[in-house]
């Protein structure tokens, strides 16, 4: 089986995998950036209850993105 045929069969079994991975990485990057901003605000002493909640949400987005990327990883 040629390389092209193997890639086409893989794409037929898992359609839109590259697009899903791009979206996951974009969401993860957004979560990391948000977590950095909220962490900096917290370290600067501007912390309140909503800031801690927002930081928790960003960390949850990062964790969800890691889980989705691992779940979508190709089986070897």
PyMOL Python script that loads the backbone (N, CA, C, O; Angstrom):
from pymol import cmd

cmd.read_pdbstr("""\
ATOM      1  N   UNK A   1       0.857  -1.173   0.000  1.00  0.00           N
ATOM      2  CA  UNK A   1       0.000   0.000   0.000  1.00  0.00           C
ATOM      3  C   UNK A   1       0.904   1.236   0.000  1.00  0.00           C
ATOM      4  O   UNK A   1       1.821   1.354   0.812  1.00  0.00           O
ATOM      5  N   UNK A   2       0.625   2.141  -0.920  1.00  0.00           N
ATOM      6  CA  UNK A   2       1.434   3.343  -1.031  1.00  0.00           C
ATOM      7  C   UNK A   2       1.155   4.329   0.093  1.00  0.00           C
ATOM      8  O   UNK A   2       0.165   4.228   0.817  1.00  0.00           O
ATOM      9  N   UNK A   3       2.056   5.270   0.205  1.00  0.00           N
ATOM     10  CA  UNK A   3       1.935   6.285   1.259  1.00  0.00           C
ATOM     11  C   UNK A   3       0.681   7.135   1.056  1.00  0.00           C
ATOM     12  O   UNK A   3      -0.004   7.479   2.020  1.00  0.00           O
ATOM     13  N   UNK A   4       0.392   7.463  -0.169  1.00  0.00           N
ATOM     14  CA  UNK A   4      -0.799   8.280  -0.459  1.00  0.00           C
ATOM     15  C   UNK A   4      -2.072   7.529  -0.095  1.00  0.00           C
ATOM     16  O   UNK A   4      -2.983   8.097   0.506  1.00  0.00           O
ATOM     17  N   UNK A   5      -2.132   6.269  -0.453  1.00  0.00           N
ATOM     18  CA  UNK A   5      -3.317   5.468  -0.135  1.00  0.00           C
ATOM     19  C   UNK A   5      -3.487   5.312   1.377  1.00  0.00           C
ATOM     20  O   UNK A   5      -4.605   5.356   1.891  1.00  0.00           O
ATOM     21  N   UNK A   6      -2.374   5.131   2.082  1.00  0.00           N
ATOM     22  CA  UNK A   6      -2.425   5.007   3.535  1.00  0.00           C
ATOM     23  C   UNK A   6      -2.958   6.293   4.171  1.00  0.00           C
ATOM     24  O   UNK A   6      -3.778   6.244   5.088  1.00  0.00           O
ATOM     25  N   UNK A   7      -2.484   7.450   3.678  1.00  0.00           N
ATOM     26  CA  UNK A   7      -2.971   8.726   4.209  1.00  0.00           C
ATOM     27  C   UNK A   7      -4.451   8.935   3.920  1.00  0.00           C
ATOM     28  O   UNK A   7      -5.180   9.457   4.763  1.00  0.00           O
ATOM     29  N   UNK A   8      -4.899   8.528   2.731  1.00  0.00           N
ATOM     30  CA  UNK A   8      -6.313   8.678   2.389  1.00  0.00           C
ATOM     31  C   UNK A   8      -7.192   7.776   3.250  1.00  0.00           C
ATOM     32  O   UNK A   8      -8.279   8.176   3.666  1.00  0.00           O
ATOM     33  N   UNK A   9      -6.723   6.565   3.515  1.00  0.00           N
ATOM     34  CA  UNK A   9      -7.486   5.662   4.383  1.00  0.00           C
ATOM     35  C   UNK A   9      -7.553   6.214   5.810  1.00  0.00           C
ATOM     36  O   UNK A   9      -8.593   6.140   6.464  1.00  0.00           O
ATOM     37  N   UNK A  10      -6.456   6.756   6.275  1.00  0.00           N
ATOM     38  CA  UNK A  10      -6.420   7.358   7.619  1.00  0.00           C
ATOM     39  C   UNK A  10      -7.385   8.541   7.703  1.00  0.00           C
ATOM     40  O   UNK A  10      -8.101   8.697   8.692  1.00  0.00           O
ATOM     41  N   UNK A  11      -7.400   9.371   6.658  1.00  0.00           N
ATOM     42  CA  UNK A  11      -8.313  10.513   6.643  1.00  0.00           C
ATOM     43  C   UNK A  11      -9.770  10.051   6.574  1.00  0.00           C
ATOM     44  O   UNK A  11     -10.642  10.687   7.166  1.00  0.00           O
ATOM     45  N   UNK A  12     -10.044   8.976   5.874  1.00  0.00           N
ATOM     46  CA  UNK A  12     -11.414   8.453   5.799  1.00  0.00           C
ATOM     47  C   UNK A  12     -11.870   7.906   7.152  1.00  0.00           C
ATOM     48  O   UNK A  12     -13.045   8.023   7.502  1.00  0.00           O
ATOM     49  N   UNK A  13     -10.953   7.311   7.911  1.00  0.00           N
ATOM     50  CA  UNK A  13     -11.307   6.780   9.234  1.00  0.00           C
ATOM     51  C   UNK A  13     -11.489   7.896  10.254  1.00  0.00           C
ATOM     52  O   UNK A  13     -12.313   7.778  11.161  1.00  0.00           O
ATOM     53  N   UNK A  14     -10.723   8.985  10.111  1.00  0.00           N
ATOM     54  CA  UNK A  14     -10.755  10.083  11.086  1.00  0.00           C
ATOM     55  C   UNK A  14     -10.867  11.416  10.353  1.00  0.00           C
ATOM     56  O   UNK A  14      -9.883  12.148  10.241  1.00  0.00           O
ATOM     57  N   UNK A  15     -12.079  11.738   9.846  1.00  0.00           N
ATOM     58  CA  UNK A  15     -12.209  12.991   9.087  1.00  0.00           C
ATOM     59  C   UNK A  15     -12.016  14.215   9.976  1.00  0.00           C
ATOM     60  O   UNK A  15     -12.375  14.208  11.154  1.00  0.00           O
ATOM     61  N   UNK A  16     -11.464  15.228   9.411  1.00  0.00           N
ATOM     62  CA  UNK A  16     -11.272  16.543  10.052  1.00  0.00           C
ATOM     63  C   UNK A  16     -10.325  16.514  11.250  1.00  0.00           C
ATOM     64  O   UNK A  16     -10.361  17.433  12.068  1.00  0.00           O
ATOM     65  N   UNK A  17      -9.487  15.499  11.378  1.00  0.00           N
ATOM     66  CA  UNK A  17      -8.549  15.460  12.504  1.00  0.00           C
ATOM     67  C   UNK A  17      -7.628  16.675  12.522  1.00  0.00           C
ATOM     68  O   UNK A  17      -7.447  17.272  13.583  1.00  0.00           O
ATOM     69  N   UNK A  18      -7.034  17.070  11.385  1.00  0.00           N
ATOM     70  CA  UNK A  18      -6.158  18.257  11.435  1.00  0.00           C
ATOM     71  C   UNK A  18      -6.904  19.516  11.872  1.00  0.00           C
ATOM     72  O   UNK A  18      -6.356  20.332  12.613  1.00  0.00           O
ATOM     73  N   UNK A  19      -8.136  19.678  11.425  1.00  0.00           N
ATOM     74  CA  UNK A  19      -8.920  20.842  11.829  1.00  0.00           C
ATOM     75  C   UNK A  19      -9.241  20.802  13.317  1.00  0.00           C
ATOM     76  O   UNK A  19      -9.148  21.821  14.000  1.00  0.00           O
ATOM     77  N   UNK A  20      -9.620  19.625  13.825  1.00  0.00           N
ATOM     78  CA  UNK A  20      -9.901  19.501  15.260  1.00  0.00           C
ATOM     79  C   UNK A  20      -8.668  19.812  16.078  1.00  0.00           C
ATOM     80  O   UNK A  20      -8.749  20.523  17.080  1.00  0.00           O
ATOM     81  N   UNK A  21      -7.528  19.289  15.664  1.00  0.00           N
ATOM     82  CA  UNK A  21      -6.291  19.534  16.412  1.00  0.00           C
ATOM     83  C   UNK A  21      -5.937  21.022  16.401  1.00  0.00           C
ATOM     84  O   UNK A  21      -5.471  21.549  17.412  1.00  0.00           O
ATOM     85  N   UNK A  22      -6.151  21.706  15.276  1.00  0.00           N
ATOM     86  CA  UNK A  22      -5.900  23.138  15.211  1.00  0.00           C
ATOM     87  C   UNK A  22      -6.787  23.881  16.205  1.00  0.00           C
ATOM     88  O   UNK A  22      -6.320  24.767  16.920  1.00  0.00           O
ATOM     89  N   UNK A  23      -8.065  23.518  16.248  1.00  0.00           N
ATOM     90  CA  UNK A  23      -8.991  24.173  17.173  1.00  0.00           C
ATOM     91  C   UNK A  23      -8.577  23.902  18.614  1.00  0.00           C
ATOM     92  O   UNK A  23      -8.610  24.805  19.450  1.00  0.00           O
ATOM     93  N   UNK A  24      -8.186  22.659  18.912  1.00  0.00           N
ATOM     94  CA  UNK A  24      -7.758  22.330  20.275  1.00  0.00           C
ATOM     95  C   UNK A  24      -6.533  23.141  20.680  1.00  0.00           C
ATOM     96  O   UNK A  24      -6.466  23.661  21.794  1.00  0.00           O
ATOM     97  N   UNK A  25      -5.571  23.248  19.779  1.00  0.00           N
ATOM     98  CA  UNK A  25      -4.350  24.005  20.092  1.00  0.00           C
ATOM     99  C   UNK A  25      -4.666  25.493  20.266  1.00  0.00           C
ATOM    100  O   UNK A  25      -4.104  26.151  21.142  1.00  0.00           O
ATOM    101  N   UNK A  26      -5.564  26.019  19.433  1.00  0.00           N
ATOM    102  CA  UNK A  26      -5.951  27.430  19.569  1.00  0.00           C
ATOM    103  C   UNK A  26      -6.645  27.671  20.909  1.00  0.00           C
ATOM    104  O   UNK A  26      -6.367  28.665  21.579  1.00  0.00           O
ATOM    105  N   UNK A  27      -7.545  26.771  21.302  1.00  0.00           N
ATOM    106  CA  UNK A  27      -8.214  26.921  22.591  1.00  0.00           C
ATOM    107  C   UNK A  27      -7.232  26.781  23.749  1.00  0.00           C
ATOM    108  O   UNK A  27      -7.322  27.509  24.737  1.00  0.00           O
ATOM    109  N   UNK A  28      -6.301  25.848  23.624  1.00  0.00           N
ATOM    110  CA  UNK A  28      -5.287  25.677  24.671  1.00  0.00           C
ATOM    111  C   UNK A  28      -4.401  26.904  24.799  1.00  0.00           C
ATOM    112  O   UNK A  28      -4.063  27.323  25.906  1.00  0.00           O
ATOM    113  N   UNK A  29      -4.023  27.482  23.656  1.00  0.00           N
ATOM    114  CA  UNK A  29      -3.218  28.699  23.685  1.00  0.00           C
ATOM    115  C   UNK A  29      -3.960  29.848  24.335  1.00  0.00           C
ATOM    116  O   UNK A  29      -3.376  30.633  25.083  1.00  0.00           O
ATOM    117  N   UNK A  30      -5.240  29.945  24.050  1.00  0.00           N
ATOM    118  CA  UNK A  30      -6.067  30.973  24.683  1.00  0.00           C
ATOM    119  C   UNK A  30      -6.132  30.757  26.190  1.00  0.00           C
ATOM    120  O   UNK A  30      -6.068  31.714  26.963  1.00  0.00           O
ATOM    121  N   UNK A  31      -6.259  29.500  26.607  1.00  0.00           N
ATOM    122  CA  UNK A  31      -6.294  29.197  28.036  1.00  0.00           C
ATOM    123  C   UNK A  31      -4.988  29.535  28.729  1.00  0.00           C
ATOM    124  O   UNK A  31      -4.987  30.060  29.842  1.00  0.00           O
ATOM    125  N   UNK A  32      -3.881  29.236  28.074  1.00  0.00           N
ATOM    126  CA  UNK A  32      -2.568  29.538  28.657  1.00  0.00           C
ATOM    127  C   UNK A  32      -2.378  31.041  28.780  1.00  0.00           C
ATOM    128  O   UNK A  32      -1.918  31.531  29.811  1.00  0.00           O
ATOM    129  N   UNK A  33      -2.733  31.769  27.733  1.00  0.00           N
ATOM    130  CA  UNK A  33      -2.594  33.226  27.776  1.00  0.00           C
ATOM    131  C   UNK A  33      -3.484  33.827  28.864  1.00  0.00           C
ATOM    132  O   UNK A  33      -3.048  34.701  29.614  1.00  0.00           O
ATOM    133  N   UNK A  34      -4.720  33.362  28.947  1.00  0.00           N
ATOM    134  CA  UNK A  34      -5.621  33.854  29.989  1.00  0.00           C
ATOM    135  C   UNK A  34      -5.113  33.532  31.382  1.00  0.00           C
ATOM    136  O   UNK A  34      -5.190  34.365  32.285  1.00  0.00           O
ATOM    137  N   UNK A  35      -4.590  32.314  31.560  1.00  0.00           N
ATOM    138  CA  UNK A  35      -4.058  31.927  32.868  1.00  0.00           C
ATOM    139  C   UNK A  35      -2.859  32.790  33.247  1.00  0.00           C
ATOM    140  O   UNK A  35      -2.696  33.144  34.415  1.00  0.00           O
ATOM    141  N   UNK A  36      -2.020  33.131  32.272  1.00  0.00           N
ATOM    142  CA  UNK A  36      -0.874  33.997  32.557  1.00  0.00           C
ATOM    143  C   UNK A  36      -1.334  35.391  32.983  1.00  0.00           C
ATOM    144  O   UNK A  36      -0.790  35.966  33.925  1.00  0.00           O
ATOM    145  N   UNK A  37      -2.327  35.925  32.293  1.00  0.00           N
ATOM    146  CA  UNK A  37      -2.835  37.261  32.631  1.00  0.00           C
ATOM    147  C   UNK A  37      -3.445  37.259  34.027  1.00  0.00           C
ATOM    148  O   UNK A  37      -3.145  38.135  34.838  1.00  0.00           O
ATOM    149  N   UNK A  38      -4.297  36.285  34.309  1.00  0.00           N
ATOM    150  CA  UNK A  38      -4.950  36.246  35.618  1.00  0.00           C
ATOM    151  C   UNK A  38      -3.945  35.956  36.738  1.00  0.00           C
ATOM    152  O   UNK A  38      -4.090  36.468  37.848  1.00  0.00           O
ATOM    153  N   UNK A  39      -2.923  35.133  36.449  1.00  0.00           N
ATOM    154  CA  UNK A  39      -1.889  34.871  37.452  1.00  0.00           C
ATOM    155  C   UNK A  39      -1.099  36.141  37.754  1.00  0.00           C
ATOM    156  O   UNK A  39      -0.779  36.420  38.909  1.00  0.00           O
ATOM    157  N   UNK A  40      -0.787  36.910  36.706  1.00  0.00           N
ATOM    158  CA  UNK A  40      -0.046  38.156  36.907  1.00  0.00           C
ATOM    159  C   UNK A  40      -0.867  39.142  37.737  1.00  0.00           C
ATOM    160  O   UNK A  40      -0.326  39.828  38.604  1.00  0.00           O
ATOM    161  N   UNK A  41      -2.169  39.212  37.473  1.00  0.00           N
ATOM    162  CA  UNK A  41      -3.017  40.106  38.252  1.00  0.00           C
ATOM    163  C   UNK A  41      -3.097  39.647  39.704  1.00  0.00           C
ATOM    164  O   UNK A  41      -3.095  40.463  40.626  1.00  0.00           O
ATOM    165  N   UNK A  42      -3.167  38.343  39.891  1.00  0.00           N
ATOM    166  CA  UNK A  42      -3.226  37.800  41.245  1.00  0.00           C
ATOM    167  C   UNK A  42      -1.927  38.088  42.002  1.00  0.00           C
ATOM    168  O   UNK A  42      -1.957  38.450  43.178  1.00  0.00           O
ATOM    169  N   UNK A  43      -0.784  37.924  41.321  1.00  0.00           N
ATOM    170  CA  UNK A  43       0.511  38.195  41.949  1.00  0.00           C
ATOM    171  C   UNK A  43       0.706  39.693  42.203  1.00  0.00           C
ATOM    172  O   UNK A  43       1.446  40.072  43.111  1.00  0.00           O
ATOM    173  N   UNK A  44       0.057  40.538  41.419  1.00  0.00           N
ATOM    174  CA  UNK A  44       0.169  41.988  41.610  1.00  0.00           C
ATOM    175  C   UNK A  44      -0.706  42.478  42.756  1.00  0.00           C
ATOM    176  O   UNK A  44      -0.660  43.656  43.110  1.00  0.00           O
ATOM    177  N   UNK A  45      -1.490  41.600  43.331  1.00  0.00           N
ATOM    178  CA  UNK A  45      -2.307  41.988  44.470  1.00  0.00           C
ATOM    179  C   UNK A  45      -3.689  42.503  44.101  1.00  0.00           C
ATOM    180  O   UNK A  45      -4.374  43.091  44.937  1.00  0.00           O
ATOM    181  N   UNK A  46      -4.099  42.290  42.877  1.00  0.00           N
ATOM    182  CA  UNK A  46      -5.413  42.756  42.445  1.00  0.00           C
ATOM    183  C   UNK A  46      -6.439  41.629  42.513  1.00  0.00           C
ATOM    184  O   UNK A  46      -7.449  41.650  41.808  1.00  0.00           O
ATOM    185  N   UNK A  47      -6.174  40.663  43.354  1.00  0.00           N
ATOM    186  CA  UNK A  47      -7.022  39.480  43.416  1.00  0.00           C
ATOM    187  C   UNK A  47      -8.326  39.703  44.144  1.00  0.00           C
ATOM    188  O   UNK A  47      -8.373  40.390  45.165  1.00  0.00           O
ATOM    189  N   UNK A  48      -9.375  39.123  43.619  1.00  0.00           N
ATOM    190  CA  UNK A  48     -10.658  39.060  44.298  1.00  0.00           C
ATOM    191  C   UNK A  48     -11.299  37.712  43.925  1.00  0.00           C
ATOM    192  O   UNK A  48     -10.684  36.887  43.250  1.00  0.00           O
ATOM    193  N   UNK A  49     -12.502  37.513  44.360  1.00  0.00           N
ATOM    194  CA  UNK A  49     -13.145  36.212  44.152  1.00  0.00           C
ATOM    195  C   UNK A  49     -13.359  35.925  42.672  1.00  0.00           C
ATOM    196  O   UNK A  49     -13.146  34.795  42.233  1.00  0.00           O
ATOM    197  N   UNK A  50     -13.771  36.911  41.899  1.00  0.00           N
ATOM    198  CA  UNK A  50     -14.020  36.668  40.475  1.00  0.00           C
ATOM    199  C   UNK A  50     -12.717  36.373  39.732  1.00  0.00           C
ATOM    200  O   UNK A  50     -12.716  35.584  38.787  1.00  0.00           O
ATOM    201  N   UNK A  51     -11.622  36.987  40.139  1.00  0.00           N
ATOM    202  CA  UNK A  51     -10.335  36.725  39.504  1.00  0.00           C
ATOM    203  C   UNK A  51      -9.906  35.286  39.731  1.00  0.00           C
ATOM    204  O   UNK A  51      -9.419  34.629  38.810  1.00  0.00           O
ATOM    205  N   UNK A  52     -10.080  34.795  40.936  1.00  0.00           N
ATOM    206  CA  UNK A  52      -9.713  33.405  41.237  1.00  0.00           C
ATOM    207  C   UNK A  52     -10.606  32.443  40.449  1.00  0.00           C
ATOM    208  O   UNK A  52     -10.137  31.413  39.965  1.00  0.00           O
ATOM    209  N   UNK A  53     -11.880  32.777  40.324  1.00  0.00           N
ATOM    210  CA  UNK A  53     -12.783  31.951  39.527  1.00  0.00           C
ATOM    211  C   UNK A  53     -12.395  31.927  38.057  1.00  0.00           C
ATOM    212  O   UNK A  53     -12.440  30.881  37.410  1.00  0.00           O
ATOM    213  N   UNK A  54     -12.011  33.092  37.534  1.00  0.00           N
ATOM    214  CA  UNK A  54     -11.581  33.163  36.141  1.00  0.00           C
ATOM    215  C   UNK A  54     -10.291  32.386  35.908  1.00  0.00           C
ATOM    216  O   UNK A  54     -10.137  31.730  34.878  1.00  0.00           O
ATOM    217  N   UNK A  55      -9.375  32.457  36.850  1.00  0.00           N
ATOM    218  CA  UNK A  55      -8.140  31.682  36.738  1.00  0.00           C
ATOM    219  C   UNK A  55      -8.460  30.184  36.754  1.00  0.00           C
ATOM    220  O   UNK A  55      -7.875  29.415  35.991  1.00  0.00           O
ATOM    221  N   UNK A  56      -9.369  29.783  37.603  1.00  0.00           N
ATOM    222  CA  UNK A  56      -9.778  28.378  37.639  1.00  0.00           C
ATOM    223  C   UNK A  56     -10.395  27.930  36.328  1.00  0.00           C
ATOM    224  O   UNK A  56     -10.161  26.810  35.874  1.00  0.00           O
ATOM    225  N   UNK A  57     -11.182  28.803  35.722  1.00  0.00           N
ATOM    226  CA  UNK A  57     -11.786  28.481  34.429  1.00  0.00           C
ATOM    227  C   UNK A  57     -10.712  28.305  33.356  1.00  0.00           C
ATOM    228  O   UNK A  57     -10.792  27.381  32.546  1.00  0.00           O
ATOM    229  N   UNK A  58      -9.718  29.178  33.346  1.00  0.00           N
ATOM    230  CA  UNK A  58      -8.640  29.071  32.368  1.00  0.00           C
ATOM    231  C   UNK A  58      -7.854  27.767  32.562  1.00  0.00           C
ATOM    232  O   UNK A  58      -7.487  27.108  31.589  1.00  0.00           O
ATOM    233  N   UNK A  59      -7.605  27.407  33.805  1.00  0.00           N
ATOM    234  CA  UNK A  59      -6.902  26.150  34.072  1.00  0.00           C
ATOM    235  C   UNK A  59      -7.741  24.954  33.644  1.00  0.00           C
ATOM    236  O   UNK A  59      -7.199  23.951  33.181  1.00  0.00           O
ATOM    237  N   UNK A  60      -9.060  25.050  33.794  1.00  0.00           N
ATOM    238  CA  UNK A  60      -9.945  23.975  33.333  1.00  0.00           C
ATOM    239  C   UNK A  60      -9.929  23.871  31.809  1.00  0.00           C
ATOM    240  O   UNK A  60      -9.991  22.769  31.264  1.00  0.00           O
ATOM    241  N   UNK A  61      -9.847  25.002  31.125  1.00  0.00           N
ATOM    242  CA  UNK A  61      -9.758  24.992  29.660  1.00  0.00           C
ATOM    243  C   UNK A  61      -8.465  24.303  29.221  1.00  0.00           C
ATOM    244  O   UNK A  61      -8.469  23.518  28.274  1.00  0.00           O
ATOM    245  N   UNK A  62      -7.369  24.596  29.906  1.00  0.00           N
ATOM    246  CA  UNK A  62      -6.090  23.962  29.580  1.00  0.00           C
ATOM    247  C   UNK A  62      -6.179  22.453  29.800  1.00  0.00           C
ATOM    248  O   UNK A  62      -5.733  21.674  28.958  1.00  0.00           O
ATOM    249  N   UNK A  63      -6.750  22.043  30.921  1.00  0.00           N
ATOM    250  CA  UNK A  63      -6.883  20.610  31.209  1.00  0.00           C
ATOM    251  C   UNK A  63      -7.778  19.921  30.182  1.00  0.00           C
ATOM    252  O   UNK A  63      -7.472  18.814  29.738  1.00  0.00           O
ATOM    253  N   UNK A  64      -8.882  20.567  29.801  1.00  0.00           N
ATOM    254  CA  UNK A  64      -9.785  19.981  28.804  1.00  0.00           C
ATOM    255  C   UNK A  64      -9.100  19.855  27.451  1.00  0.00           C
ATOM    256  O   UNK A  64      -9.297  18.871  26.738  1.00  0.00           O
ATOM    257  N   UNK A  65      -8.296  20.850  27.099  1.00  0.00           N
ATOM    258  CA  UNK A  65      -7.583  20.810  25.825  1.00  0.00           C
ATOM    259  C   UNK A  65      -6.571  19.669  25.802  1.00  0.00           C
ATOM    260  O   UNK A  65      -6.456  18.959  24.803  1.00  0.00           O
ATOM    261  N   UNK A  66      -5.844  19.492  26.889  1.00  0.00           N
ATOM    262  CA  UNK A  66      -4.880  18.382  26.965  1.00  0.00           C
ATOM    263  C   UNK A  66      -5.608  17.056  26.842  1.00  0.00           C
ATOM    264  O   UNK A  66      -5.153  16.160  26.131  1.00  0.00           O
ATOM    265  N   UNK A  67      -6.730  16.923  27.526  1.00  0.00           N
ATOM    266  CA  UNK A  67      -7.505  15.680  27.452  1.00  0.00           C
ATOM    267  C   UNK A  67      -7.988  15.422  26.021  1.00  0.00           C
ATOM    268  O   UNK A  67      -7.899  14.299  25.526  1.00  0.00           O
ATOM    269  N   UNK A  68      -8.500  16.468  25.359  1.00  0.00           N
ATOM    270  CA  UNK A  68      -8.988  16.305  23.990  1.00  0.00           C
ATOM    271  C   UNK A  68      -7.860  15.947  23.027  1.00  0.00           C
ATOM    272  O   UNK A  68      -8.045  15.108  22.145  1.00  0.00           O
ATOM    273  N   UNK A  69      -6.698  16.571  23.183  1.00  0.00           N
ATOM    274  CA  UNK A  69      -5.568  16.251  22.315  1.00  0.00           C
ATOM    275  C   UNK A  69      -5.104  14.807  22.513  1.00  0.00           C
ATOM    276  O   UNK A  69      -4.795  14.114  21.544  1.00  0.00           O
ATOM    277  N   UNK A  70      -5.057  14.364  23.748  1.00  0.00           N
ATOM    278  CA  UNK A  70      -4.666  12.973  24.005  1.00  0.00           C
ATOM    279  C   UNK A  70      -5.703  11.993  23.485  1.00  0.00           C
ATOM    280  O   UNK A  70      -5.349  10.922  22.990  1.00  0.00           O
ATOM    281  N   UNK A  71      -6.973  12.341  23.589  1.00  0.00           N
ATOM    282  CA  UNK A  71      -8.042  11.474  23.115  1.00  0.00           C
ATOM    283  C   UNK A  71      -8.030  11.375  21.591  1.00  0.00           C
ATOM    284  O   UNK A  71      -8.385  10.335  21.038  1.00  0.00           O
ATOM    285  N   UNK A  72      -7.631  12.431  20.918  1.00  0.00           N
ATOM    286  CA  UNK A  72      -7.655  12.483  19.461  1.00  0.00           C
ATOM    287  C   UNK A  72      -6.345  12.008  18.833  1.00  0.00           C
ATOM    288  O   UNK A  72      -6.209  12.008  17.610  1.00  0.00           O
ATOM    289  N   UNK A  73      -5.405  11.614  19.641  1.00  0.00           N
ATOM    290  CA  UNK A  73      -4.104  11.211  19.106  1.00  0.00           C
ATOM    291  C   UNK A  73      -4.250   9.912  18.332  1.00  0.00           C
ATOM    292  O   UNK A  73      -5.000   9.022  18.735  1.00  0.00           O
ATOM    293  N   UNK A  74      -3.522   9.802  17.203  1.00  0.00           N
ATOM    294  CA  UNK A  74      -3.654   8.591  16.389  1.00  0.00           C
ATOM    295  C   UNK A  74      -3.139   7.350  17.119  1.00  0.00           C
ATOM    296  O   UNK A  74      -2.143   7.394  17.840  1.00  0.00           O
ATOM    297  N   UNK A  75      -3.841   6.263  16.909  1.00  0.00           N
ATOM    298  CA  UNK A  75      -3.406   5.000  17.527  1.00  0.00           C
ATOM    299  C   UNK A  75      -2.280   4.404  16.699  1.00  0.00           C
ATOM    300  O   UNK A  75      -2.312   4.431  15.469  1.00  0.00           O
ATOM    301  N   UNK A  76      -1.303   3.875  17.380  1.00  0.00           N
ATOM    302  CA  UNK A  76      -0.113   3.347  16.693  1.00  0.00           C
ATOM    303  C   UNK A  76      -0.235   1.863  16.527  1.00  0.00           C
ATOM    304  O   UNK A  76       0.662   1.228  15.973  1.00  0.00           O
TER     305      UNK A  76
END
""", "prot")
cmd.dss("prot")
cmd.show_as("cartoon", "prot")
cmd.util.cbc("prot")
cmd.orient("prot")
